[in-house]
Amino acid sequence: MSRMGDVLAGFHAAWEFESDSVLIRFERGIRTPKLFQALGERRIPLEAIAGVTLTPGKRGTTVLRLVPRPGADPLMEAAAGQLKDGADPYRLVLPAERETLAEYYADELRALLPAEDPGEADRYLVAAPEAPLQFKAYDGKASFDGKSVAFRWFWTGASSAKWKAGDQSFLVTDLSGVEWRSPEVFEGHLRLLRRETPVAQPAQADQDPAAVVFGLGYGPVHESLPFAASVLAAVRASGAAPATQGAAPAPAVRRDPADIAERIRHLGELHQAGLLTDDEFTAKKAELLAEL
């Protein structure tokens, strides 16, 4: 790089260029995406970068982005392409008048990267969020202490299948990976993939004791994604070949009518509390009824 310690500040983050890495420090302002605030700062080694792009952004901005190597960052592996642009920690948004400066740093970075595509990394090169971590999902509380993942069910949200199975605890050494579905669609989930399962895991996450479901304010991205990344990194460190979320979503199955009724009742409470508009309530109720 030109001068070690050079800093390029953009909206919500500043990049500090070092001899072997880029240190990304995220702002903690009220307008900063919550995922960035949760991450705080991240050091991206140059060996974890596959390329650098500079593209026009929205409303008079330019966007400098590091292209992470596949397999190099547990956060991006867990996200599996589901992050919206505004929550992508590898993007630095700058005023358009700083495009020339951004282009300079882009060229400097490119000069330090291999001429050929390095391919998939054989280990994680970017540090995962550190345990202990926890978050509240729709149907339970998930916690991770670095060695095991625990799910404690909520009577207000957990399915009868989960109640029958009881609270769950999974050792990292018994897992092969993690499947994370973004809660920014109607229903996301975090599913633990087990190395050896006596019977096939249920297709629907709300019926699977090895999964928690979220959405509508439960298990938001900035809580559930760092959690998933931390578990994934621990699985890799334990020696298991991580299986992630890349598989196609499981086919839908018919749900228990009692569970559907409970979900609709909860939607009604959110609607009455003003957390859902009339249109949102009607649309989401229709989605649930369609699953019967």
N, C-alpha and C positions, 0 to 999 in steps of 0.2 A: 504494500500500500504506500501511498505518498508519504504521509506522516502518521506514525502510530499514535493513536489517541484522537485523531480527527473525528469530529462529531457532526452528523447531519440530522438536523431536527425537522420533523414533520408534524402533521396533525396526530395527536395521541401517542407519539413515540419518537425516540431519538436513537439513531444508530451510531455506535462508536466503533470505528474501524481499527482493528488490532492486527498484528502480524500474522496470526493464525486463525482468527475468528472475527465475527461481528457480534458485538454485545448490543442487544436490543433492550432498551429501558422504556417501559410503558408508563405513560402518565396516569395519574390517579384522579383526574378531573371528573366532574359529574357527567361530562359528555363522552368520556372515553368508554368504549365498549367494555362491558363487565368482564368478558373473558380476558381482555388485556390487563385489567386491574387485578384479576385473580392470578395471572401469570407473573406480574411484577417485572421481572426481567428474565431474559433468556440469552445464553451464549450459544451462537451457532458456529461451530468449527467450519473452516473452509472446506474440509473434506466431506461435510454434510450437505454441501451446495452443489447442485447439478448445473445451474445456470443463473443468469441475471436478466431480467426484462425491464424495459422502461416503456410505458404506454400512457396515452392521454387518459386522464380521469374525468370525473363528472365535475361540472361547474367550475371550470378554470383551475383544474388541478392536474398534476402529473403523478404517476404511480411507479415507484421503484419496487421491484419484487425479487426476492431470492426464490429460486426454484429448488425446493428441498429434494435430495436424493430419496428415491423410494427406500423404505426400510431404515432411514436414518433418524427419524424423529417419532417417538411413540405417540405424541399428541396428534400428529398428522396421520399416522397409521390408524389410530382409533377413529379419527374424524372421517376417514375414507371418502374425502371429497364432498362432505355434507356441509362444510362451513360456508356461510355467505361471505362475499368479498369483504364486507365491512368488519368481519370478525376474523379475517385471515391474518395471523400474527407475522406472516412473511411479507406483508405489504406495508410500504411506507408511502403515505399520501402527502404530497408537497404542493405548495402553490405553483401554478404554471410558470411563474417567472423564475423559479429555481430549477427549471428543467436542465439548463446547461450544466449547473453544478451536479445535479443528479446523474447526468450522462457521464460526467467526469468520473464519479465514483463507480458507476456501473462498469466503465471501461477498465478502471483500476482493479476491480474485483475479477472481471473476466480474465484479465492477464494472469491472475494467480490460480485460476482453475485449470484442470487438465484439458487438453485440446479435444480429447475424445470423451464420450459419455462414460462416466465411471460405473454406471449400472447400479444395481441394488446393493445397498450396504449390508454387510453380513452381521452387523451389530448396531445397536442404537448409539448414535454419536451425540445426540442432544439430550441433556438431562431431563428426566420426567419430573412433574410436580411431586414434591416429597410427601410421604405419608407422615402422620395420620391425616386422613381425609374422611369427610362424611357429607351426606346430603339427604334431604327428605324427598323421596319419590312420591307418587300418588298412592301407592299401596304399601309402602314401608320405608324404613330408614336404612340406608346403606352406609357401612363404615368399613374402613380399611386401615389396618395398623402396620402394613408393610409385609406381614406374613400371612394374614388371613383376611377374607372378606366376610362380613356378617350382614345378614338381612333380618330386620325385625319388623314384622308385619303390623300394619295399622288396621284396626277393626273396621274403620270407615271406608277403606279402599281395597283391601286384599280380597282376592277371590276365595271361594270355599275350598278350592284345590290347595291354595297356599296355607289356609288355616289348618287344613287336615295334615299338611306336611310339617307344620310348625316352623318356628324361627330357624334360620339356616346359617351355617358357618362353613366356609370353604378354604382350605389351605391352598396357598399359591402353588405349591408343588403338585397339587392334584388338578391344576387347570392347564389347558392348552392355549387359551386366548380369551378374547373379549369381543363381544358384538355390541356396538353402540349405534343407536338410531336417534337422530336429532329430535329433540322435543319441540322443535319449531314447526313440525307438522302436528297434526292433531294428537297423535300418540307416539311417543318415542319409548325406547327401552334400553336398559343395560343388561345384557345377558352374559353370564359366565359360561365359557365353553369348557367342558370337562374332558380330561384325557381319556378316561374310561367311564362310560355310562352304562349301567346294567340294561336300561331301556332307553329308547329314543326320547330326546327332550321334546316336550309339547311344542307344537308349531306356534301357538299363541303365547306371547311373553307373559300375559296376565294369568296363564295357567301353569307357568313354569316356576317352581320354587328356586331355580337358579337364575332368576331374572327379576328386576323391578321395572315397573312402567312409569312413565311420566309424561307431562304435558300440562297445559293450562296453568302454568305457574309452578308446577312441581318439577324438581330436577332440571333446572334450566341449564343451558349449555355451559355457562361459566362454572357450574358446580359439577355436573355429571361428566363432562368431557375430561377435565384434568384428573378426575377420579379414575375414569376408564384408562387413561394414558398411564397413570401410576401403576395400576394393576397389570397392564400389559407389559410394562418395563420389568416389573417384578417377576412375571412369568418367564420372560426372556432370560433374566438373570438366573432363574432357577434351573435353566437348562432345557426348558421345553421349547419346541419350535412353535412360536405363537401363531395361532389361527385368529384372524380378525374377520370381521364384518364384511369381507369382500364377496362372500357368497350372496346369491340372490335372496331377497326376503322370503321367508317361509310362506307357503300358501295359506290363505285365510281358512279358518275352520269355524264351524258354527259355535257360538258361545252359549254358555248357560244363561237362560232367560233371567234368572235371579240376579246374576252379575250385571246384565244389561240394565235391569230395573234399578239396581243400586247406583250405577253410573249416571243414569238419567236423573235420579233423585239428587245426586251430588251436583250435576249440571244446574238443576233448578235452584239449588242453594247459591251457587256462584252467580246465577242470573239475578236472583233476588238481592244479592249483596252488591249488585252493580258491577261485577267483575266481567260479565259477559253482556254484550248488546243483545237486543231481540233477535237480530239476524244471526249472530254467532250461536246463540242458544238453539235456534230453530235448525240451523245447518248441522250442528254437532249432534243434536238429538236424532236427526234423520240418519246421520252416519251410523249411529249406534243401532237404531232400529233396523237398518239394512243388514246388520250382521246376524239377525235372528233367523 
